[in-house]
């Protein structure tokens, strides 16, 4: 089932992102840090792509400075 595969992919990317963030809090050589930062960026991009592919319609909230009654008849 496609939904199960997508959920598994979401979890894998999310778990990898958490792992890389934890690793960045440890002592690393410059080379190790660069590698992990690159992998973190790749995983984040992959998760964003999967999200937009799975949920193509983005719901957005109006900005706080947007008048609540804009468009309402006076």
PyMOL CGO cylinders between C-alpha atoms (Angstrom):
from pymol import cmd
from pymol.cgo import CYLINDER

trace = [
    CYLINDER, 0.00, 0.00, 0.00, 1.40, 3.40, -0.99, 0.3, 1, 1, 1, 1, 1, 1,
    CYLINDER, 1.40, 3.40, -0.99, 0.49, 5.14, 2.27, 0.3, 1, 1, 1, 1, 1, 1,
    CYLINDER, 0.49, 5.14, 2.27, 2.49, 2.59, 4.30, 0.3, 1, 1, 1, 1, 1, 1,
    CYLINDER, 2.49, 2.59, 4.30, 5.53, 3.13, 2.07, 0.3, 1, 1, 1, 1, 1, 1,
    CYLINDER, 5.53, 3.13, 2.07, 5.24, 6.92, 2.39, 0.3, 1, 1, 1, 1, 1, 1,
    CYLINDER, 5.24, 6.92, 2.39, 4.95, 6.69, 6.18, 0.3, 1, 1, 1, 1, 1, 1,
    CYLINDER, 4.95, 6.69, 6.18, 8.03, 4.46, 6.30, 0.3, 1, 1, 1, 1, 1, 1,
    CYLINDER, 8.03, 4.46, 6.30, 9.94, 6.97, 4.16, 0.3, 1, 1, 1, 1, 1, 1,
    CYLINDER, 9.94, 6.97, 4.16, 8.81, 9.88, 6.40, 0.3, 1, 1, 1, 1, 1, 1,
    CYLINDER, 8.81, 9.88, 6.40, 10.00, 7.99, 9.47, 0.3, 1, 1, 1, 1, 1, 1,
    CYLINDER, 10.00, 7.99, 9.47, 13.34, 7.08, 7.91, 0.3, 1, 1, 1, 1, 1, 1,
    CYLINDER, 13.34, 7.08, 7.91, 14.06, 10.69, 6.91, 0.3, 1, 1, 1, 1, 1, 1,
    CYLINDER, 14.06, 10.69, 6.91, 12.88, 12.02, 10.27, 0.3, 1, 1, 1, 1, 1, 1,
    CYLINDER, 12.88, 12.02, 10.27, 14.99, 9.50, 12.18, 0.3, 1, 1, 1, 1, 1, 1,
    CYLINDER, 14.99, 9.50, 12.18, 18.05, 10.30, 10.07, 0.3, 1, 1, 1, 1, 1, 1,
    CYLINDER, 18.05, 10.30, 10.07, 17.56, 14.03, 10.65, 0.3, 1, 1, 1, 1, 1, 1,
    CYLINDER, 17.56, 14.03, 10.65, 17.32, 13.49, 14.41, 0.3, 1, 1, 1, 1, 1, 1,
    CYLINDER, 17.32, 13.49, 14.41, 20.42, 11.29, 14.36, 0.3, 1, 1, 1, 1, 1, 1,
    CYLINDER, 20.42, 11.29, 14.36, 22.45, 13.85, 12.41, 0.3, 1, 1, 1, 1, 1, 1,
    CYLINDER, 22.45, 13.85, 12.41, 21.34, 16.68, 14.73, 0.3, 1, 1, 1, 1, 1, 1,
    CYLINDER, 21.34, 16.68, 14.73, 22.43, 14.62, 17.74, 0.3, 1, 1, 1, 1, 1, 1,
    CYLINDER, 22.43, 14.62, 17.74, 25.78, 13.89, 16.10, 0.3, 1, 1, 1, 1, 1, 1,
    CYLINDER, 25.78, 13.89, 16.10, 26.36, 17.59, 15.44, 0.3, 1, 1, 1, 1, 1, 1,
    CYLINDER, 26.36, 17.59, 15.44, 26.21, 18.18, 19.21, 0.3, 1, 1, 1, 1, 1, 1,
    CYLINDER, 26.21, 18.18, 19.21, 29.23, 15.90, 19.73, 0.3, 1, 1, 1, 1, 1, 1,
    CYLINDER, 29.23, 15.90, 19.73, 32.94, 16.46, 19.18, 0.3, 1, 1, 1, 1, 1, 1,
    CYLINDER, 32.94, 16.46, 19.18, 33.70, 15.97, 15.50, 0.3, 1, 1, 1, 1, 1, 1,
    CYLINDER, 33.70, 15.97, 15.50, 36.57, 16.68, 13.19, 0.3, 1, 1, 1, 1, 1, 1,
    CYLINDER, 36.57, 16.68, 13.19, 35.97, 19.36, 10.56, 0.3, 1, 1, 1, 1, 1, 1,
    CYLINDER, 35.97, 19.36, 10.56, 35.67, 16.66, 7.90, 0.3, 1, 1, 1, 1, 1, 1,
    CYLINDER, 35.67, 16.66, 7.90, 33.14, 14.68, 9.93, 0.3, 1, 1, 1, 1, 1, 1,
    CYLINDER, 33.14, 14.68, 9.93, 31.12, 17.81, 10.67, 0.3, 1, 1, 1, 1, 1, 1,
    CYLINDER, 31.12, 17.81, 10.67, 31.04, 18.77, 6.97, 0.3, 1, 1, 1, 1, 1, 1,
    CYLINDER, 31.04, 18.77, 6.97, 29.90, 15.28, 6.02, 0.3, 1, 1, 1, 1, 1, 1,
    CYLINDER, 29.90, 15.28, 6.02, 27.12, 15.22, 8.62, 0.3, 1, 1, 1, 1, 1, 1,
    CYLINDER, 27.12, 15.22, 8.62, 25.96, 18.74, 7.73, 0.3, 1, 1, 1, 1, 1, 1,
    CYLINDER, 25.96, 18.74, 7.73, 25.78, 17.70, 4.07, 0.3, 1, 1, 1, 1, 1, 1,
    CYLINDER, 25.78, 17.70, 4.07, 23.82, 14.55, 4.93, 0.3, 1, 1, 1, 1, 1, 1,
    CYLINDER, 23.82, 14.55, 4.93, 21.48, 16.57, 7.17, 0.3, 1, 1, 1, 1, 1, 1,
    CYLINDER, 21.48, 16.57, 7.17, 20.83, 18.97, 4.30, 0.3, 1, 1, 1, 1, 1, 1,
    CYLINDER, 20.83, 18.97, 4.30, 20.20, 16.08, 1.90, 0.3, 1, 1, 1, 1, 1, 1,
    CYLINDER, 20.20, 16.08, 1.90, 17.79, 14.37, 4.32, 0.3, 1, 1, 1, 1, 1, 1,
    CYLINDER, 17.79, 14.37, 4.32, 15.94, 17.64, 4.96, 0.3, 1, 1, 1, 1, 1, 1,
    CYLINDER, 15.94, 17.64, 4.96, 15.58, 18.24, 1.22, 0.3, 1, 1, 1, 1, 1, 1,
    CYLINDER, 15.58, 18.24, 1.22, 14.37, 14.68, 0.67, 0.3, 1, 1, 1, 1, 1, 1,
    CYLINDER, 14.37, 14.68, 0.67, 11.80, 15.06, 3.45, 0.3, 1, 1, 1, 1, 1, 1,
    CYLINDER, 11.80, 15.06, 3.45, 10.57, 18.35, 1.98, 0.3, 1, 1, 1, 1, 1, 1,
    CYLINDER, 10.57, 18.35, 1.98, 10.27, 16.76, -1.47, 0.3, 1, 1, 1, 1, 1, 1,
    CYLINDER, 10.27, 16.76, -1.47, 8.37, 13.79, -0.06, 0.3, 1, 1, 1, 1, 1, 1,
    CYLINDER, 8.37, 13.79, -0.06, 6.07, 16.12, 1.87, 0.3, 1, 1, 1, 1, 1, 1,
    CYLINDER, 6.07, 16.12, 1.87, 5.25, 18.24, -1.17, 0.3, 1, 1, 1, 1, 1, 1,
    CYLINDER, 5.25, 18.24, -1.17, 4.78, 15.10, -3.28, 0.3, 1, 1, 1, 1, 1, 1,
    CYLINDER, 4.78, 15.10, -3.28, 2.51, 13.45, -0.71, 0.3, 1, 1, 1, 1, 1, 1,
    CYLINDER, 2.51, 13.45, -0.71, 0.64, 16.60, 0.35, 0.3, 1, 1, 1, 1, 1, 1,
    CYLINDER, 0.64, 16.60, 0.35, 0.69, 18.86, -2.74, 0.3, 1, 1, 1, 1, 1, 1,
    CYLINDER, 0.69, 18.86, -2.74, -1.79, 21.39, -1.34, 0.3, 1, 1, 1, 1, 1, 1,
    CYLINDER, -1.79, 21.39, -1.34, -0.20, 23.62, 1.27, 0.3, 1, 1, 1, 1, 1, 1,
    CYLINDER, -0.20, 23.62, 1.27, -2.50, 25.22, 3.77, 0.3, 1, 1, 1, 1, 1, 1,
    CYLINDER, -2.50, 25.22, 3.77, -1.25, 28.55, 5.01, 0.3, 1, 1, 1, 1, 1, 1,
    CYLINDER, -1.25, 28.55, 5.01, -2.39, 30.79, 7.82, 0.3, 1, 1, 1, 1, 1, 1,
    CYLINDER, -2.39, 30.79, 7.82, -2.74, 34.52, 7.20, 0.3, 1, 1, 1, 1, 1, 1,
    CYLINDER, -2.74, 34.52, 7.20, 0.08, 36.59, 8.65, 0.3, 1, 1, 1, 1, 1, 1,
    CYLINDER, 0.08, 36.59, 8.65, -0.60, 38.16, 12.07, 0.3, 1, 1, 1, 1, 1, 1,
    CYLINDER, -0.60, 38.16, 12.07, -0.69, 41.67, 10.58, 0.3, 1, 1, 1, 1, 1, 1,
    CYLINDER, -0.69, 41.67, 10.58, -3.41, 40.65, 8.09, 0.3, 1, 1, 1, 1, 1, 1,
    CYLINDER, -3.41, 40.65, 8.09, -6.68, 42.30, 9.16, 0.3, 1, 1, 1, 1, 1, 1,
    CYLINDER, -6.68, 42.30, 9.16, -9.15, 39.74, 10.45, 0.3, 1, 1, 1, 1, 1, 1,
    CYLINDER, -9.15, 39.74, 10.45, -12.10, 41.45, 8.79, 0.3, 1, 1, 1, 1, 1, 1,
    CYLINDER, -12.10, 41.45, 8.79, -10.48, 42.28, 5.45, 0.3, 1, 1, 1, 1, 1, 1,
    CYLINDER, -10.48, 42.28, 5.45, -13.01, 41.65, 2.74, 0.3, 1, 1, 1, 1, 1, 1,
    CYLINDER, -13.01, 41.65, 2.74, -15.94, 41.80, 5.12, 0.3, 1, 1, 1, 1, 1, 1,
    CYLINDER, -15.94, 41.80, 5.12, -18.70, 44.15, 4.04, 0.3, 1, 1, 1, 1, 1, 1,
    CYLINDER, -18.70, 44.15, 4.04, -19.04, 47.29, 6.15, 0.3, 1, 1, 1, 1, 1, 1,
]
cmd.load_cgo(trace, "trace")
